[in-house]
Amino acid sequence: MIVVNNSAQYPASVQCNVEIQLQIAVHTADSSSTERSHTERLEIQRQVDYAWAAGFLDGEGCVTLVRVRRTCGNRTNYRARVHVVQNCLETLNAFRDRVGENSVLAQLTHRDSYTRPIYQLIYDGIHCHRLLKKLRPHLVRKGAEADVIFEFYRDGEPTRHFGPKGVPAEIWHLRERCYDALRCLK
């Protein structure tokens, strides 16, 4: 039996789940292949990290398409964005480390109503899309919102530059439909 000593990282229920999954993985793996079982352990740990991050995003995060004002073309564009706001900087750093995507971590401007500093972790554009792809199997509440972002990237072509004529009308309407769909899911 392999036991992962991660008591400082996870609550007891998650530790137990990891231990059970590792027992199953080791039991089903070929006993002569230690490299395979090590790889499986790493994959299980990564999935546990993604599950933790997805639960945190479900409770504390926001998945949205934001309107961005531009000085050229259609004058407006849409960007996928995930915000996670928290007063515990250590928790946001743990989230960022476990998902492994580029993000911006900023402290919000202090207001008299705040008793502690407030921090915001932002995943923007393609980094938002990659984050949601990693976490989608574990998302509950934000799952439908992630699916809208996937449709936006698949059919709305936000990374494509259409030139001086701008975005074709059918793609522009799809982008607006995705924006409206996310607003309805809030």
ZAMAR-381507 format. One line per 3 residues: number of its first residue (from 1); their letters; for each residue x, z, y of C-alpha. Coordinates in steps of 0.02 Angstrom, whole numbers, m for minus. Layout:
// ZAMAR-381507
NUM	a	X Z Y  ...
This chain:
// ZAMAR-381507
1	miv	0 0 0  62 m45 173  19 68 318
4	vnn	44 16 497  91 160 609  m8 117 765
7	saq	m87 283 802  m31 277 983  m109 106 1012
10	ypa	m282 111 935  m423 235 905  m449 301 729
13	svq	m589 179 684  m480 28 725  m331 104 633
16	cnv	m438 126 478  m500 m53 492  m321 m119 507
19	eiq	m266 m16 356  m411 m82 251  m378 m262 303
22	lqi	m194 m243 263  m234 m171 92  m345 m322 56
25	avh	m213 m444 120  m74 m366 18  m183 m356 m137
28	tad	m228 m541 m127  m53 m599 m80  75 m646 m212
31	sss	180 m490 m241  341 m592 m246  311 m664 m73
34	ter	353 m529 54  368 m658 193  188 m712 167
37	sht	124 m534 173  224 m503 332  146 m659 410
40	erl	m26 m601 357  5 m429 433  53 m509 598
43	eiq	m103 m618 596  m213 m467 559  m132 m371 702
46	rqv	m160 m518 820  m344 m529 769  m365 m342 796
49	dya	m288 m363 970  m406 m507 1007  m555 m407 945
52	waa	m507 m260 1058  m485 m377 1207  m652 m464 1171
55	gfl	m742 m297 1167  m661 m248 1330  m707 m416 1409
58	dge	m886 m399 1346  m903 m231 1433  m795 m246 1588
61	gcv	m768 m432 1620  m853 m576 1707  m851 m758 1649
64	tlv	m897 m879 1785  m877 m1049 1866  m830 m1028 2048
67	rvr	m862 m1155 2185  m702 m1204 2272  m714 m1287 2443
70	rtc	m596 m1435 2462  m545 m1537 2611  m557 m1704 2520
73	gnr	m667 m1796 2394  m831 m1709 2353  m783 m1564 2465
76	tny	m830 m1446 2324  m761 m1419 2151  m786 m1295 2010
79	rar	m656 m1187 1922  m676 m1080 1767  m628 m900 1796
82	vhv	m627 m735 1703  m615 m571 1802  m582 m401 1727
85	vqn	m594 m258 1852  m535 m84 1808  m462 70 1892
88	cle	m335 95 1752  m185 m17 1777  m115 27 1605
91	tln	m272 m38 1520  m264 m204 1613  m80 m223 1567
94	afr	m124 m190 1385  m261 m321 1394  m142 m449 1470
97	drv	m6 m411 1342  m123 m425 1193  m201 m592 1240
100	gen	m39 m673 1297  m108 m787 1433  m49 m810 1612
103	svl	m150 m712 1737  m147 m634 1909  m156 m445 1926
106	aql	m198 m382 2099  m251 m220 2180  m413 m234 2277
109	thr	m417 m181 2458  m452 5 2470  m623 59 2531
112	dsy	m683 232 2574  m804 226 2428  m659 209 2303
115	trp	m593 370 2231  m448 280 2145  m358 114 2165
118	iyq	m454 m32 2087  m363 m175 2001  m422 m349 1956
121	liy	m353 m460 1819  m395 m645 1846  m381 m789 1724
124	dgi	m408 m954 1813  m430 m1134 1759  m348 m1184 1595
127	hch	m287 m1005 1566  m468 m948 1569  m513 m1082 1443
130	rll	m369 m1032 1326  m414 m848 1341  m595 m881 1293
133	kkl	m541 m989 1145  m438 m845 1078  m574 m716 1103
136	rph	m730 m819 1061  m744 m767 877  m757 m586 934
139	lvr	m864 m603 1091  m1043 m539 1084  m1119 m527 1256
142	kga	m1004 m654 1338  m1011 m776 1192  m1144 m889 1268
145	ead	m1050 m889 1433  m890 m941 1343  m986 m1084 1260
148	vif	m1038 m1149 1432  m855 m1146 1487  m809 m1244 1330
151	efy	m942 m1374 1371  m877 m1381 1550  m700 m1419 1487
154	rdg	m754 m1538 1349  m878 m1646 1447  m848 m1603 1630
157	ept	m664 m1654 1628  m606 m1527 1759  m421 m1568 1732
160	rhf	m445 m1753 1763  m416 m1829 1935  m535 m1972 1968
163	gpk	m448 m2050 2117  m516 m2098 2289  m694 m2131 2230
166	gvp	m713 m1953 2168  m801 m1885 2015  m932 m1999 1935
169	aei	m1111 m1940 1963  m1148 m1902 1779  m994 m1791 1764
172	whl	m1033 m1707 1930  m1211 m1668 1871  m1144 m1595 1708
175	rer	m1027 m1482 1807  m1171 m1423 1915  m1278 m1395 1760
178	cyd	m1141 m1286 1685  m1128 m1189 1848  m1316 m1159 1850
181	alr	m1317 m1114 1664  m1187 m978 1692  m1286 m909 1838
184	clk	m1442 m899 1727  m1345 m803 1593  m1299 m664 1714
